[in-house]
């Protein structure tokens, strides 16, 4: 039992031909000098490029050049990079800019250091995700509490924009490169997931599925405010409460905050929260430093030696705002 729980080491990558004996598999890559190296392999949707990642080192194999084999591609990158896919011989990837914002770039496999931003950075907006399609590149943007999907042609021209309702979070885009339709869903603290089908030729949008709810969303208020932290930095907060409720500091309040790993916290539907609001409760979500809601800079100023710690030296009245945000 002890041996079965030991850390796996010395990962290797082999090429296997379907129907052939395993003994004939060709070893493609190994790192004997780094036994604990973690290896990841992907193939682009056009099946042209094999991309292998080992730490911050990337290797590539172009099947149109079989004699070249696996070649160093990007070595000792300063920042992790996510290779999305390829189109017309160039690669699309998500990485981080010098300004510590996530950016979408294109890379020439023949000249990897020569990379270009596919879309410019937009002040006040961050890129959450991107998907490479046959005719478009779908890029998911967020500005404070609103998200949108922008469809760019491969020449970088905007073809269509899907704007989500405020305070709604987009789920994973369900689509393959050559699909003619895209399926997506979004939800919020008050709205259960709603599934949509988007035709990628006409951009006609149709709702596919939604959950019937037993309350009126219009009975609630959603308010966005900025709150000064103890050092004066403004922190964005979203407040939910029943319409007509007086925010006088006497209401039971549920505060949610998360700031770590550059993660963008997304709202999700919670029936218990709706019940809490119906009974006069107040819900607050704070986008504190350490998260990714304002980009990589917001993440870094909330980690390590920059982390802000609050020590509660006294008692608070129930329902009063917390001062460590």
C-alpha positions in Angstrom: 0.0 0.0 0.0 2.8 2.4 0.8 4.4 1.9 -2.6 1.1 2.7 -4.4 0.9 6.1 -2.8 4.4 7.3 -3.8 4.7 10.3 -6.1 4.8 9.4 -9.7 8.0 10.4 -11.4 9.8 10.2 -14.8 6.8 11.0 -17.0 7.4 10.1 -20.7 5.4 10.7 -23.9 5.1 8.0 -26.5 3.5 7.9 -30.0 1.2 4.9 -30.5 -0.1 3.7 -33.8 -3.7 2.3 -33.5 -3.7 -1.5 -33.9 0.1 -1.8 -33.4 1.6 -3.6 -30.4 2.4 -1.4 -27.5 6.0 -2.6 -27.6 6.5 -0.7 -30.9 5.5 2.7 -29.4 8.0 5.5 -30.2 9.2 7.5 -27.3 8.7 11.2 -28.2 9.8 13.0 -25.1 11.3 12.4 -21.6 13.1 14.4 -18.9 15.4 12.0 -17.0 17.3 14.9 -15.5 14.0 16.3 -14.1 12.2 13.2 -12.7 9.4 15.3 -11.2 8.7 17.3 -14.3 5.0 17.5 -15.2 4.3 17.1 -18.9 1.1 18.2 -20.8 0.4 17.4 -24.5 -2.2 18.8 -26.8 -3.0 18.6 -30.5 -4.6 21.5 -32.4 -8.0 21.0 -33.9 -6.7 20.9 -37.5 -4.4 18.1 -36.3 -1.4 20.0 -37.6 0.5 20.9 -34.5 1.5 18.8 -31.5 2.2 21.1 -28.5 4.1 19.7 -25.5 4.5 21.7 -22.3 7.0 20.9 -19.6 7.0 23.6 -16.9 7.5 26.9 -18.7 9.1 25.2 -21.7 7.1 24.5 -24.8 7.9 22.2 -27.7 6.2 21.8 -31.1 5.9 19.3 -33.9 4.5 20.2 -37.3 3.0 17.2 -39.0 3.6 19.0 -42.4 7.3 18.7 -41.6 7.6 15.1 -40.4 11.4 15.0 -40.6 11.7 17.9 -38.2 10.3 16.0 -35.2 9.6 17.6 -31.9 11.4 21.0 -31.7 11.9 23.6 -28.9 9.2 26.2 -29.4 9.1 28.6 -26.4 11.8 28.1 -23.7 11.9 29.4 -20.2 8.9 31.6 -20.5 8.5 34.2 -17.8 4.7 33.6 -17.5 2.5 30.6 -18.1 0.9 30.5 -21.5 -2.3 28.7 -22.6 -2.1 27.6 -26.3 -5.7 27.7 -27.5 -5.6 26.4 -31.0 -4.2 27.1 -34.5 -5.8 28.7 -37.6 -4.2 29.2 -41.0 -0.8 28.2 -39.8 -0.6 30.5 -36.7 -1.2 29.7 -33.1 -3.6 31.6 -30.7 -2.6 31.8 -27.0 -3.6 33.5 -23.8 -0.7 34.9 -21.8 0.0 37.9 -19.6 1.2 41.3 -20.8 3.9 43.5 -19.3 1.0 45.4 -17.7 0.0 42.2 -15.9 -3.2 41.8 -17.9 -4.4 38.7 -19.7 -3.9 39.1 -23.4 -4.7 37.2 -26.5 -1.8 36.8 -28.9 -1.0 35.1 -32.2 2.3 33.2 -32.6 4.2 32.3 -35.8 5.4 28.7 -35.3 8.4 29.4 -37.5 9.4 32.5 -35.5 7.9 32.0 -32.0 9.4 35.1 -30.3 7.6 37.2 -32.9 4.1 37.3 -31.3 1.4 39.9 -31.9 -1.6 41.0 -29.8 -4.7 39.8 -31.6 -6.9 42.3 -29.9 -5.7 45.4 -28.0 -6.1 45.8 -24.3 -9.2 47.7 -23.3 -9.0 50.0 -20.3 -11.2 48.8 -17.5 -11.9 45.5 -19.0 -10.2 42.1 -18.6 -10.2 39.0 -20.8 -11.5 35.9 -19.0 -11.3 33.4 -21.8 -11.2 32.9 -25.6 -12.2 30.2 -28.0 -10.9 29.8 -31.6 -13.6 29.0 -34.2 -13.5 28.4 -37.9 -14.5 32.0 -38.8 -14.2 33.8 -35.5 -12.4 34.0 -32.3 -14.8 34.4 -29.4 -13.3 36.5 -26.5 -15.0 36.8 -23.1 -14.6 40.2 -21.5 -15.5 41.4 -18.0 -15.9 45.0 -16.7 -16.7 45.1 -13.0 -20.0 43.2 -12.9 -20.8 42.8 -16.6 -19.6 40.3 -19.1 -19.8 40.0 -22.9 -18.7 37.7 -25.7 -17.1 39.5 -28.6 -16.7 37.6 -31.9 -13.7 38.8 -33.9 -12.9 37.7 -37.4 -9.4 36.2 -37.9 -8.5 39.6 -39.2 -9.4 41.2 -35.9 -12.6 42.8 -36.9 -15.6 42.7 -34.6 -18.4 40.6 -36.1 -20.9 40.4 -33.2 -21.2 41.1 -29.5 -23.3 39.2 -27.0 -23.9 41.3 -23.9 -25.0 39.5 -20.8 -27.4 41.0 -18.2 -25.6 42.9 -15.4 -24.4 40.7 -12.5 -24.7 37.5 -14.6 -21.8 35.1 -15.0 -21.0 33.2 -18.2 -20.5 29.5 -18.0 -18.1 27.6 -20.1 -18.6 28.0 -23.9 -19.6 24.7 -25.4 -18.3 24.6 -28.9 -15.8 22.9 -31.2 -13.8 24.7 -33.8 -15.9 23.7 -36.8 -19.3 23.8 -35.1 -22.0 26.1 -36.6 -23.6 26.7 -33.3 -22.4 27.8 -29.9 -24.1 26.8 -26.6 -23.6 28.9 -23.5 -25.4 29.6 -20.3 -25.3 32.3 -17.7 -26.6 32.7 -14.1 -26.7 35.2 -11.2 -27.4 35.1 -7.5 -31.1 35.5 -8.4 -31.3 33.9 -11.8 -30.9 30.1 -12.2 -28.8 29.0 -15.2 -30.4 29.9 -18.6 -29.0 28.0 -21.6 -28.8 29.7 -25.1 -28.0 28.5 -28.6 -26.2 31.0 -30.8 -26.1 30.4 -34.6 -22.5 31.3 -35.7 -23.7 32.2 -39.2 -26.6 34.5 -38.5 -25.9 35.1 -34.8 -29.6 34.3 -34.1 -29.9 33.5 -30.4 -32.5 31.1 -29.0 -33.1 30.1 -25.3 -32.9 26.4 -24.9 -33.5 25.8 -21.3 -34.3 27.7 -18.1 -35.6 26.9 -14.6 -39.0 28.1 -13.5 -38.7 30.1 -10.3 -41.3 30.8 -7.6 -40.5 34.4 -6.9 -40.4 37.8 -8.7 -36.8 39.0 -9.4 -38.2 42.6 -9.5 -38.8 42.3 -5.8 -35.1 42.7 -5.2 -32.5 45.5 -5.6 -28.9 45.1 -6.7 -26.6 47.9 -5.9 -23.0 48.5 -6.9 -20.8 50.6 -4.7 -17.1 51.3 -4.1 -15.9 51.0 -0.5 -12.6 52.5 0.8 -10.4 50.0 2.4 -8.2 50.7 5.5 -5.5 52.1 3.3 -7.8 54.1 1.1 -7.9 51.7 -1.9 -11.4 51.5 -3.4 -12.9 48.0 -3.4 -15.9 47.2 -5.6 -18.9 45.7 -3.8 -22.3 44.4 -4.9 -25.2 44.6 -2.5 -28.4 42.6 -2.8 -31.5 43.2 -0.7 -35.3 43.2 -0.8 -36.8 46.3 -2.5 -37.8 48.9 0.0 -35.6 47.6 2.7 -33.8 50.4 4.7 -30.0 49.9 4.7 -29.7 51.3 8.2 -27.1 48.9 9.6 -29.6 46.9 11.6 -30.3 44.2 9.0 -28.7 40.7 9.2 -25.9 40.8 6.7 -24.1 38.0 4.9 -20.7 39.2 3.6 -18.8 37.1 1.0 -15.3 38.0 -0.2 -12.6 36.1 -1.8 -9.2 37.3 -3.1 -6.7 34.6 -4.1 -4.8 33.0 -6.9 -6.0 35.7 -9.4 -9.4 33.9 -9.5 -12.4 35.8 -10.8 -15.3 34.9 -8.4 -18.5 34.4 -10.4 -22.0 34.6 -9.0 -24.2 31.5 -9.0 -27.8 30.9 -8.1 -28.4 29.9 -4.5 -32.1 29.3 -3.4 -31.1 29.7 0.3 -29.8 33.2 -0.5 -33.1 34.2 -2.1 -34.9 33.0 1.1 -32.5 35.0 3.2 -33.2 38.2 1.2 -36.9 37.6 1.3 -36.7 37.6 5.1 -35.0 41.0 5.2 -31.4 39.9 5.0 -28.7 41.8 3.0 -26.1 40.0 0.9 -22.7 41.7 0.0 -20.0 40.5 -2.2 -16.7 42.3 -2.2 -14.1 42.0 -4.9 -11.1 42.3 -2.6 -7.5 42.3 -3.6 -5.9 39.0 -4.5 -8.6 38.1 -7.0 -8.6 38.6 -10.7 -11.6 40.9 -11.2 -9.4 43.9 -12.0 -6.6 42.0 -13.7 -3.3 40.6 -12.7 -2.2 43.7 -10.8 -5.2 43.4 -8.5 -4.1 39.9 -7.9 -0.5 40.7 -7.1 -1.2 43.5 -4.6 -3.2 41.1 -2.5 -0.7 38.3 -2.2 2.4 37.5 -0.2 3.9 40.5 1.7 1.2 42.7 0.2 -1.7 40.8 1.8 -3.8 43.0 4.0 -4.7 41.5 7.3 -7.5 42.8 9.5 -7.4 42.3 13.3 -10.8 42.7 15.0 -10.0 44.4 18.3 -13.6 45.2 19.3 -17.2 44.1 18.9 -19.5 45.1 16.1 -23.2 45.6 16.1 -24.9 42.9 14.0 -25.4 44.1 10.5 -22.7 46.8 10.4 -20.2 46.9 7.6 -16.8 45.3 8.1 -13.8 47.6 7.9 -11.2 45.3 6.4 -12.4 45.4 2.8 
